């Protein structure tokens, strides 16, 4: 799938790959599944909606955000020349992060690819 089209669990799964998190997909959500990290085990992982996770990535990676209009945000990564857009600042930033780490296309597992997002 094109990184610029990732949304919901698809985008969150791609971010988890970049972050090297072990996650499982259930009920259209991703959960931490690494039992070695008991503090996070079983917690929903949604960096494209949750500032607790997405915000840390934005800060660490030096991703700049710009509001284009009422329904569009742009994100730019200073570590590399990557630009992505999205309907929210977190969606734009997480797409930008994934593009900088995995490229313009990402292979998404079929069970996640087929899911419809609530976004």
Long-range contacts (C-beta under 8 A, 24 or more apart in sequence): 1-105, 1-106, 1-107, 1-108, 1-113, 2-104, 2-105, 3-84, 3-95, 3-98, 3-99, 3-102, 3-103, 3-104, 3-105, 3-106, 4-84, 4-85, 4-95, 4-99, 4-104, 6-94, 6-95, 6-98, 6-106, 6-108, 7-48, 7-91, 7-117, 7-119, 8-48, 8-115, 8-117, 8-118, 8-119, 9-112, 9-115, 9-117, 10-108, 10-112, 10-113, 10-115, 10-117, 11-48, 11-91, 11-94, 11-95, 11-98, 12-45, 12-46, 12-47, 12-48, 12-94, 13-108, 13-109, 13-112, 14-94, 14-98, 14-102, 14-106, 14-108, 15-47, 15-48, 15-53, 15-54, 15-57, 15-94, 15-97, 15-98, 16-45, 16-47, 17-102, 17-106, 18-97, 18-98, 18-101, 18-102, 19-57, 21-45, 25-109, 25-111, 25-112, 28-115, 28-116, 28-117, 28-118, 47-90, 47-94, 48-88, 48-90, 48-91, 48-94, 49-88, 49-90, 50-90, 51-90, 54-90, 54-93, 54-94, 55-90, 57-93, 57-94, 57-97, 58-90, 58-93, 58-97, 61-97, 61-100, 63-93, 63-96, 63-97, 65-89, 65-92, 65-93, 87-119, 91-119
